[in-house]
Amino acid sequence: MSSISDYRATFTGEPGYLNFAAFGPLSATVRDEVVADVNMLGTGRASSIDHVAGRVREAREAVAELLGGVADEVTLQPSTSYGMAQAVFGLEGGVLASAAEFPTIPTLIVRAAESFGRVTPQWMTPPSGFVTPEAVADALRDDTRALVVSSVDSRTGFRADLRALREVLGEDRLLIVDDTQGFGTIVADYAAADVVCGHGYKWLRAGRGTGFAWFGARAREVIRPVLSGHVATEAGIAFDEVPPPHPTAQAYRLSEPDWLAASRLAAAVSEVAAVGVAAIQDELGSLTDRVIALADAHGMRVLTPREPERRAGFVALAPRPEHVAPLAAALANRGVTVTSRSNLIRVAPHVGTDDETFGMLADALAAAPRGA
């Protein structure tokens, strides 16, 4: 087991970076691992090539461990969106989601309805965009077959209560979770979900191409493997016939994964597992507390819930609309990298964020117009 200090040492970026909810500069561990594997692939030795190909299994096992599942339930995908497409396109019946979700979710639901005619979109507009059990209970219909939700809302940082959502849905409906903003940083009750999709390029710091999707037993009974390629059969690559899909979650694959992407994902997830998600969650809780305290000190309205159990790793600041551009400019001029979108400023520290970065943030907030 590594310490939080060991984990902090893998952050080697420049001060001022507060944008891990958009992209995580690659971990030193990940960079070292992938360079070694690139060199192996350059040898032409069968043993070296096989070794790097084995990263696929390592990545699936590492993801499964954090999710509390087994490797055969995990597929590697190019991105979260690919995994979510595997789930949504194979559904039938009413599919419920918030209209305020990250565009991946409503877009896939609409495309599935338009393309296959088996999915009926069902939209809800919960207060503040928070997908709470109460909001879901009010929106459920008799023909609702699945709820698609982000574990952490990408705009506000609100953290969904997966267990409470499961209790509202009951056992006959699926709970499909986009965990891009939560995986590896929050302790979540994944047993409450049926599908969990994520990506390693943000909080895991593994780079692009490191998506994954976990399909539980109930999901595999219901979701058709619509996007199922020639590698997704029990027979493997078969000529002169089209075998049925693989009986495990490996049916939800179009092609073989990128070995180097799998290498990066395996290294990043193993790094998180070594220090423990709970330790990372605690550290991020302290860091987001600091962001909120700075926002309060400078009269900046905070949209993210203040209760630690209701938020994840970032804080959404909601200045007056006319103050958003000046605040974004003040941050950029002082070397602070954040996301400015939808009249919000998203501040996303990570375990490696240092005091110098918080000082830069404080200076920028002091120079900007009051946002309350």
Number of C-alpha atoms within 10 A of each C-alpha: 10 12 11 17 11 13 19 16 13 16 19 13 14 11 18 23 24 23 21 24 25 16 18 22 20 23 24 16 19 22 17 12 17 21 14 12 20 15 11 18 20 10 11 10 11 10 12 16 17 12 15 20 19 14 23 23 18 20 28 25 21 25 29 20 15 20 19 12 19 16 19 17 22 28 27 32 28 17 20 24 22 22 27 26 22 26 30 24 23 21 26 20 16 23 26 24 23 23 15 19 20 15 10 14 22 21 13 20 24 18 16 21 21 12 10 12 12 15 22 20 18 22 16 17 16 17 9 11 17 20 26 18 19 12 18 20 13 11 17 20 13 6 12 20 21 23 21 22 23 25 26 27 25 20 24 24 25 29 26 23 18 23 16 15 22 20 12 18 20 11 11 11 20 25 23 25 26 26 22 27 27 27 26 26 24 24 19 22 13 18 15 19 21 21 27 28 29 28 30 30 25 23 29 30 26 31 23 18 21 29 26 27 32 32 27 23 13 15 21 20 10 15 18 19 22 18 18 19 17 20 19 25 21 16 13 12 13 12 8 5 7 12 15 13 23 18 13 18 22 23 25 34 26 18 14 14 19 16 22 21 24 30 28 32 34 25 26 30 26 21 22 24 19 14 17 20 18 16 17 22 22 16 18 24 22 14 23 23 17 14 22 24 14 19 24 14 12 19 16 21 17 22 20 24 18 14 11 16 15 14 23 28 30 30 29 26 25 22 22 16 12 11 17 22 17 14 22 21 16 20 23 14 11 14 17 22 21 22 18 17 11 10 17 22 24 27 24 27 26 25 24 20 21 16 11 11 19 21 14 18 26 17 16 22 22 17 15 19 19 16 21 15
